[in-house]
Amino acid sequence: MRTYVDDLSKDEKLSAHVYYSTQAEADSELCNTRVHYGKFSAEDLANIVAQPASGNDYYFCGPPPFLGAVRNILEELKVPKNQIHYEYFGPTEQ
């Protein structure tokens, strides 16, 4: 999936950001995707979200705590709910 997203982000209209929890993963080679190490913050997301925020769709995936945190931040940034798209990604036990 990483390579697929990286290929999609060749389009200047798409900005892809990946946050890895380990430095080894963050050191991976990607051409078009901005790779970060560690947990993102509300400030990080505010810097990624284009202004005005209402003109874009936002897609993200991860475990429930991550999904809730990102969704809440996007809503605080006044991104309309119909432009926020997310999907669970993680262990099947959750």
Secondary structure as a PSIPRED ss2 file (coil, helix, strand):
# PSIPRED VFORMAT (PSIPRED V4.0)

   1 M C   1.000  0.000  0.000
   2 R H   0.000  1.000  0.000
   3 T H   0.000  1.000  0.000
   4 Y H   0.000  1.000  0.000
   5 V H   0.000  1.000  0.000
   6 D H   0.000  1.000  0.000
   7 D H   0.000  1.000  0.000
   8 L H   0.000  1.000  0.000
   9 S C   1.000  0.000  0.000
  10 K C   1.000  0.000  0.000
  11 D C   1.000  0.000  0.000
  12 E C   1.000  0.000  0.000
  13 K C   1.000  0.000  0.000
  14 L C   1.000  0.000  0.000
  15 S C   1.000  0.000  0.000
  16 A C   1.000  0.000  0.000
  17 H E   0.000  0.000  1.000
  18 V E   0.000  0.000  1.000
  19 Y E   0.000  0.000  1.000
  20 Y E   0.000  0.000  1.000
  21 S C   1.000  0.000  0.000
  22 T C   1.000  0.000  0.000
  23 Q H   0.000  1.000  0.000
  24 A H   0.000  1.000  0.000
  25 E H   0.000  1.000  0.000
  26 A H   0.000  1.000  0.000
  27 D C   1.000  0.000  0.000
  28 S C   1.000  0.000  0.000
  29 E C   1.000  0.000  0.000
  30 L C   1.000  0.000  0.000
  31 C C   1.000  0.000  0.000
  32 N C   1.000  0.000  0.000
  33 T C   1.000  0.000  0.000
  34 R E   0.000  0.000  1.000
  35 V E   0.000  0.000  1.000
  36 H E   0.000  0.000  1.000
  37 Y E   0.000  0.000  1.000
  38 G C   1.000  0.000  0.000
  39 K C   1.000  0.000  0.000
  40 F C   1.000  0.000  0.000
  41 S C   1.000  0.000  0.000
  42 A H   0.000  1.000  0.000
  43 E H   0.000  1.000  0.000
  44 D H   0.000  1.000  0.000
  45 L H   0.000  1.000  0.000
  46 A H   0.000  1.000  0.000
  47 N H   0.000  1.000  0.000
  48 I H   0.000  1.000  0.000
  49 V C   1.000  0.000  0.000
  50 A C   1.000  0.000  0.000
  51 Q C   1.000  0.000  0.000
  52 P C   1.000  0.000  0.000
  53 A H   0.000  1.000  0.000
  54 S H   0.000  1.000  0.000
  55 G H   0.000  1.000  0.000
  56 N C   1.000  0.000  0.000
  57 D C   1.000  0.000  0.000
  58 Y E   0.000  0.000  1.000
  59 Y E   0.000  0.000  1.000
  60 F E   0.000  0.000  1.000
  61 C E   0.000  0.000  1.000
  62 G E   0.000  0.000  1.000
  63 P C   1.000  0.000  0.000
  64 P H   0.000  1.000  0.000
  65 P H   0.000  1.000  0.000
  66 F H   0.000  1.000  0.000
  67 L H   0.000  1.000  0.000
  68 G H   0.000  1.000  0.000
  69 A H   0.000  1.000  0.000
  70 V H   0.000  1.000  0.000
  71 R H   0.000  1.000  0.000
  72 N H   0.000  1.000  0.000
  73 I H   0.000  1.000  0.000
  74 L H   0.000  1.000  0.000
  75 E H   0.000  1.000  0.000
  76 E H   0.000  1.000  0.000
  77 L C   1.000  0.000  0.000
  78 K C   1.000  0.000  0.000
  79 V C   1.000  0.000  0.000
  80 P C   1.000  0.000  0.000
  81 K H   0.000  1.000  0.000
  82 N H   0.000  1.000  0.000
  83 Q H   0.000  1.000  0.000
  84 I E   0.000  0.000  1.000
  85 H E   0.000  0.000  1.000
  86 Y E   0.000  0.000  1.000
  87 E E   0.000  0.000  1.000
  88 Y E   0.000  0.000  1.000
  89 F C   1.000  0.000  0.000
  90 G C   1.000  0.000  0.000
  91 P C   1.000  0.000  0.000
  92 T C   1.000  0.000  0.000
  93 E C   1.000  0.000  0.000
  94 Q C   1.000  0.000  0.000
